Amino acid sequence: MSGSVVNISGDAILTATSRLFSGNEGSVITITGGTWSHDPSAYVDTENYIVTPNEDDTWSVTAKE
């Protein structure tokens, strides 16, 4: 079975024990926007998007200009 592709462009809440996605080998997860309760950097294309820590202990993902 081939891997999955998951694109997330809106807000989500991640807890310390939650897993964003558990897919098959070759699965791709990309976050392209939103406000997150945990640092989503591992899932963000940092060449095209910025992860910014917020004062309320969340992180925002926005497109680079």
Chimera marker file (.cmm) of the C-alpha trace (Angstrom):
<marker_set name="trace">
<marker id="1" x="0.000" y="0.000" z="0.000" r="1" g="1" b="0" radius="0.5"/>
<marker id="2" x="1.365" y="3.439" z="-0.866" r="1" g="1" b="0" radius="0.5"/>
<marker id="3" x="1.735" y="6.270" z="1.615" r="1" g="1" b="0" radius="0.5"/>
<marker id="4" x="-0.906" y="8.854" z="2.364" r="1" g="1" b="0" radius="0.5"/>
<marker id="5" x="-0.807" y="12.624" z="1.861" r="1" g="1" b="0" radius="0.5"/>
<marker id="6" x="-2.408" y="14.836" z="4.511" r="1" g="1" b="0" radius="0.5"/>
<marker id="7" x="-2.570" y="18.637" z="4.109" r="1" g="1" b="0" radius="0.5"/>
<marker id="8" x="-3.786" y="20.706" z="7.065" r="1" g="1" b="0" radius="0.5"/>
<marker id="9" x="-4.547" y="24.354" z="6.430" r="1" g="1" b="0" radius="0.5"/>
<marker id="10" x="-6.608" y="25.314" z="9.454" r="1" g="1" b="0" radius="0.5"/>
<marker id="11" x="-6.475" y="25.272" z="13.228" r="1" g="1" b="0" radius="0.5"/>
<marker id="12" x="-6.062" y="22.117" z="15.275" r="1" g="1" b="0" radius="0.5"/>
<marker id="13" x="-5.540" y="21.280" z="18.895" r="1" g="1" b="0" radius="0.5"/>
<marker id="14" x="-2.808" y="18.814" z="19.742" r="1" g="1" b="0" radius="0.5"/>
<marker id="15" x="-2.384" y="17.490" z="23.265" r="1" g="1" b="0" radius="0.5"/>
<marker id="16" x="0.864" y="16.206" z="24.693" r="1" g="1" b="0" radius="0.5"/>
<marker id="17" x="-0.309" y="12.626" z="24.151" r="1" g="1" b="0" radius="0.5"/>
<marker id="18" x="-1.997" y="12.974" z="20.768" r="1" g="1" b="0" radius="0.5"/>
<marker id="19" x="-0.501" y="11.859" z="17.490" r="1" g="1" b="0" radius="0.5"/>
<marker id="20" x="-1.254" y="14.057" z="14.535" r="1" g="1" b="0" radius="0.5"/>
<marker id="21" x="-1.300" y="11.207" z="12.061" r="1" g="1" b="0" radius="0.5"/>
<marker id="22" x="-0.185" y="7.624" z="11.900" r="1" g="1" b="0" radius="0.5"/>
<marker id="23" x="0.146" y="6.513" z="8.306" r="1" g="1" b="0" radius="0.5"/>
<marker id="24" x="1.856" y="3.994" z="6.137" r="1" g="1" b="0" radius="0.5"/>
<marker id="25" x="5.502" y="4.189" z="5.192" r="1" g="1" b="0" radius="0.5"/>
<marker id="26" x="5.943" y="7.056" z="2.767" r="1" g="1" b="0" radius="0.5"/>
<marker id="27" x="3.107" y="9.113" z="4.252" r="1" g="1" b="0" radius="0.5"/>
<marker id="28" x="3.452" y="12.891" z="3.973" r="1" g="1" b="0" radius="0.5"/>
<marker id="29" x="1.979" y="15.388" z="6.434" r="1" g="1" b="0" radius="0.5"/>
<marker id="30" x="2.069" y="19.095" z="5.599" r="1" g="1" b="0" radius="0.5"/>
<marker id="31" x="0.706" y="21.947" z="7.723" r="1" g="1" b="0" radius="0.5"/>
<marker id="32" x="0.128" y="25.160" z="5.767" r="1" g="1" b="0" radius="0.5"/>
<marker id="33" x="-1.671" y="27.349" z="8.272" r="1" g="1" b="0" radius="0.5"/>
<marker id="34" x="-3.453" y="27.683" z="11.557" r="1" g="1" b="0" radius="0.5"/>
<marker id="35" x="-2.837" y="28.072" z="15.260" r="1" g="1" b="0" radius="0.5"/>
<marker id="36" x="-1.503" y="25.077" z="17.153" r="1" g="1" b="0" radius="0.5"/>
<marker id="37" x="-1.297" y="24.097" z="20.816" r="1" g="1" b="0" radius="0.5"/>
<marker id="38" x="2.068" y="22.351" z="20.258" r="1" g="1" b="0" radius="0.5"/>
<marker id="39" x="4.987" y="23.283" z="18.022" r="1" g="1" b="0" radius="0.5"/>
<marker id="40" x="4.118" y="21.929" z="14.521" r="1" g="1" b="0" radius="0.5"/>
<marker id="41" x="7.555" y="22.652" z="13.015" r="1" g="1" b="0" radius="0.5"/>
<marker id="42" x="8.206" y="19.009" z="12.141" r="1" g="1" b="0" radius="0.5"/>
<marker id="43" x="5.199" y="19.112" z="9.763" r="1" g="1" b="0" radius="0.5"/>
<marker id="44" x="5.782" y="22.538" z="8.159" r="1" g="1" b="0" radius="0.5"/>
<marker id="45" x="7.596" y="23.254" z="4.881" r="1" g="1" b="0" radius="0.5"/>
<marker id="46" x="9.864" y="25.935" z="6.330" r="1" g="1" b="0" radius="0.5"/>
<marker id="47" x="10.997" y="27.048" z="2.884" r="1" g="1" b="0" radius="0.5"/>
<marker id="48" x="7.488" y="28.373" z="2.214" r="1" g="1" b="0" radius="0.5"/>
<marker id="49" x="5.892" y="28.788" z="5.678" r="1" g="1" b="0" radius="0.5"/>
<marker id="50" x="6.840" y="30.361" z="9.012" r="1" g="1" b="0" radius="0.5"/>
<marker id="51" x="6.160" y="28.905" z="12.465" r="1" g="1" b="0" radius="0.5"/>
<marker id="52" x="5.828" y="31.690" z="15.047" r="1" g="1" b="0" radius="0.5"/>
<marker id="53" x="5.502" y="31.154" z="18.809" r="1" g="1" b="0" radius="0.5"/>
<marker id="54" x="2.673" y="33.216" z="20.306" r="1" g="1" b="0" radius="0.5"/>
<marker id="55" x="2.450" y="34.825" z="23.762" r="1" g="1" b="0" radius="0.5"/>
<marker id="56" x="-0.340" y="32.404" z="24.775" r="1" g="1" b="0" radius="0.5"/>
<marker id="57" x="1.858" y="29.280" z="24.374" r="1" g="1" b="0" radius="0.5"/>
<marker id="58" x="0.486" y="28.449" z="20.918" r="1" g="1" b="0" radius="0.5"/>
<marker id="59" x="2.210" y="28.506" z="17.524" r="1" g="1" b="0" radius="0.5"/>
<marker id="60" x="0.986" y="30.110" z="14.310" r="1" g="1" b="0" radius="0.5"/>
<marker id="61" x="1.792" y="28.856" z="10.805" r="1" g="1" b="0" radius="0.5"/>
<marker id="62" x="1.685" y="31.420" z="7.987" r="1" g="1" b="0" radius="0.5"/>
<marker id="63" x="2.922" y="31.605" z="4.415" r="1" g="1" b="0" radius="0.5"/>
<marker id="64" x="6.146" y="33.485" z="3.734" r="1" g="1" b="0" radius="0.5"/>
<marker id="65" x="5.681" y="36.602" z="1.645" r="1" g="1" b="0" radius="0.5"/>
<link id1="1" id2="2" r="1" g="1" b="0" radius="0.2"/>
<link id1="2" id2="3" r="1" g="1" b="0" radius="0.2"/>
<link id1="3" id2="4" r="1" g="1" b="0" radius="0.2"/>
<link id1="4" id2="5" r="1" g="1" b="0" radius="0.2"/>
<link id1="5" id2="6" r="1" g="1" b="0" radius="0.2"/>
<link id1="6" id2="7" r="1" g="1" b="0" radius="0.2"/>
<link id1="7" id2="8" r="1" g="1" b="0" radius="0.2"/>
<link id1="8" id2="9" r="1" g="1" b="0" radius="0.2"/>
<link id1="9" id2="10" r="1" g="1" b="0" radius="0.2"/>
<link id1="10" id2="11" r="1" g="1" b="0" radius="0.2"/>
<link id1="11" id2="12" r="1" g="1" b="0" radius="0.2"/>
<link id1="12" id2="13" r="1" g="1" b="0" radius="0.2"/>
<link id1="13" id2="14" r="1" g="1" b="0" radius="0.2"/>
<link id1="14" id2="15" r="1" g="1" b="0" radius="0.2"/>
<link id1="15" id2="16" r="1" g="1" b="0" radius="0.2"/>
<link id1="16" id2="17" r="1" g="1" b="0" radius="0.2"/>
<link id1="17" id2="18" r="1" g="1" b="0" radius="0.2"/>
<link id1="18" id2="19" r="1" g="1" b="0" radius="0.2"/>
<link id1="19" id2="20" r="1" g="1" b="0" radius="0.2"/>
<link id1="20" id2="21" r="1" g="1" b="0" radius="0.2"/>
<link id1="21" id2="22" r="1" g="1" b="0" radius="0.2"/>
<link id1="22" id2="23" r="1" g="1" b="0" radius="0.2"/>
<link id1="23" id2="24" r="1" g="1" b="0" radius="0.2"/>
<link id1="24" id2="25" r="1" g="1" b="0" radius="0.2"/>
<link id1="25" id2="26" r="1" g="1" b="0" radius="0.2"/>
<link id1="26" id2="27" r="1" g="1" b="0" radius="0.2"/>
<link id1="27" id2="28" r="1" g="1" b="0" radius="0.2"/>
<link id1="28" id2="29" r="1" g="1" b="0" radius="0.2"/>
<link id1="29" id2="30" r="1" g="1" b="0" radius="0.2"/>
<link id1="30" id2="31" r="1" g="1" b="0" radius="0.2"/>
<link id1="31" id2="32" r="1" g="1" b="0" radius="0.2"/>
<link id1="32" id2="33" r="1" g="1" b="0" radius="0.2"/>
<link id1="33" id2="34" r="1" g="1" b="0" radius="0.2"/>
<link id1="34" id2="35" r="1" g="1" b="0" radius="0.2"/>
<link id1="35" id2="36" r="1" g="1" b="0" radius="0.2"/>
<link id1="36" id2="37" r="1" g="1" b="0" radius="0.2"/>
<link id1="37" id2="38" r="1" g="1" b="0" radius="0.2"/>
<link id1="38" id2="39" r="1" g="1" b="0" radius="0.2"/>
<link id1="39" id2="40" r="1" g="1" b="0" radius="0.2"/>
<link id1="40" id2="41" r="1" g="1" b="0" radius="0.2"/>
<link id1="41" id2="42" r="1" g="1" b="0" radius="0.2"/>
<link id1="42" id2="43" r="1" g="1" b="0" radius="0.2"/>
<link id1="43" id2="44" r="1" g="1" b="0" radius="0.2"/>
<link id1="44" id2="45" r="1" g="1" b="0" radius="0.2"/>
<link id1="45" id2="46" r="1" g="1" b="0" radius="0.2"/>
<link id1="46" id2="47" r="1" g="1" b="0" radius="0.2"/>
<link id1="47" id2="48" r="1" g="1" b="0" radius="0.2"/>
<link id1="48" id2="49" r="1" g="1" b="0" radius="0.2"/>
<link id1="49" id2="50" r="1" g="1" b="0" radius="0.2"/>
<link id1="50" id2="51" r="1" g="1" b="0" radius="0.2"/>
<link id1="51" id2="52" r="1" g="1" b="0" radius="0.2"/>
<link id1="52" id2="53" r="1" g="1" b="0" radius="0.2"/>
<link id1="53" id2="54" r="1" g="1" b="0" radius="0.2"/>
<link id1="54" id2="55" r="1" g="1" b="0" radius="0.2"/>
<link id1="55" id2="56" r="1" g="1" b="0" radius="0.2"/>
<link id1="56" id2="57" r="1" g="1" b="0" radius="0.2"/>
<link id1="57" id2="58" r="1" g="1" b="0" radius="0.2"/>
<link id1="58" id2="59" r="1" g="1" b="0" radius="0.2"/>
<link id1="59" id2="60" r="1" g="1" b="0" radius="0.2"/>
<link id1="60" id2="61" r="1" g="1" b="0" radius="0.2"/>
<link id1="61" id2="62" r="1" g="1" b="0" radius="0.2"/>
<link id1="62" id2="63" r="1" g="1" b="0" radius="0.2"/>
<link id1="63" id2="64" r="1" g="1" b="0" radius="0.2"/>
<link id1="64" id2="65" r="1" g="1" b="0" radius="0.2"/>
</marker_set>
